[in-house]
Amino acid sequence: MSDPVVPRNYRAQHLWQASGWQEDALLGVDAAGRCAATAAGPVDDLGAWVLPGMPNLHSHAFQRAMAGLAERRGGGRLPSGQPHAASADSFWSWRETMYGFASTIGPDDLKAIAAQLYVEMLKAGYTQVCEFHYLHHQPDGTPYAPPEAMSLALVEAAREAGIALTLLPVLYMSGGFDGRPLSARQRRFGHALDDYQRLLERLRRHECQDLRVGMALHSLRAVTGPALREVLEGDIARRGPVHIHIAEQIGEVQDCLATRGARPVEWLFEHADVDARWCLVHATHLTDGEMRQLARSGAVAGLCPVTEANLGDGLFPLGAYLDAGGGFGIGSDSHISISPVEELRWLEYGQRLVTRHRNIAARHDGDSVGETLWRGALRGGAQASGMACGEWREGARADLIVLDETSPLLAARDQHSLLDSFLFAGNTPLVRDVMCGGQWVVRNFVHRDEARIAARYRETVTRLAQH
Ligand SMILES: [Zn+2]
């Protein structure tokens, strides 16, 4: 899907990997945009501080364009300026605003919004994104021609921006735990099982080095027990990552208990073979037993701390989960912030506020919080993406970020303190250059196509606001 890469050699003064720092590291990139052994020829200097790029394991791209439109008490404001009725502000009232906004978006709009979002992700240090995509059909539920038009809009947007994409088409079948039909505003999300499996088959034909196709179950309230069993037993579900929203809200836990006699994570583990292919997004409300079961399973907890804070979801039990050996990654989810630094900072600060202690993610004396968080999110994000990424090793994607060594924020920093300063020294952008799949997509803080993509985005959201 990407342009051919010219094989090259690079040198990093300091390369950080999960195993630690390497000085004067020589890095080769092959014609497929993968990490390779260095070959004969010139060597380009990357700079002082080089890190693997971060996977973003949870995204609903269209929501980027409604950031800031649901922050007024008594219900959000639609792009048209029309208020809508809402009771106490919560996740559920936010969802009404989101549904209203979603009803205005077609394939070209989605492509314009997603391309802008992906440019912002790359500039922030994300080099891969998992798109949890449920905006499948026309607003009245009629399929587009072709039926995968909205999915392809995301694929094209990722190609324009130059970010690696794991597309996770979402199975969304019912409007509640009791199996009720989809509401009018949910109709464009829905599929019968056969149609969903056909959608996956059609999309898998597009898979390449930069595009992986997995699957997603929207949530237990959107997929009944029999449907979950049937889709997981099908051939189509036997490869690629599987993502699901789960236990994000107390109301969701209560409804699951009332209708299925078990809490969501408990119920899922009883009815599915949850293993390392799975990513449980949010998993906020866990008993100790559920937390340990999730950690043991090898699945990834998909944490989206800034969105979870924005929506008032609750706090994931990070310290105990890390002690139990659990894996996690981060996602920007509703996109009220596009920054792995802010996600990881909030992940740590939420824990500090509730425990009234510091340095929670670091579980042993002397451990660095910044290194622990970046390492964990790289590993879990790569696993949830189903791609070979998140580390510099032969055969993996050549994705890296180069920090601005001239920034005052990094003055007098050394290997010991670099990651902590990157995460905990403020909001001045520090990601100077970004390579994705062996291609430079950001140089000196500027994305290769950002002016055109931003102009199209402005035109699109202006038109949507006039609906
Ligand atoms: Zn989500």
Boltz pocket constraint, residues with backbone or C-beta under 6 A from the ligand:
constraints:
  - pocket:
      binder: B
      contacts: [[A, 58], [A, 60], [A, 132], [A, 245], [A, 281], [A, 333]]
      max_distance: 6.0
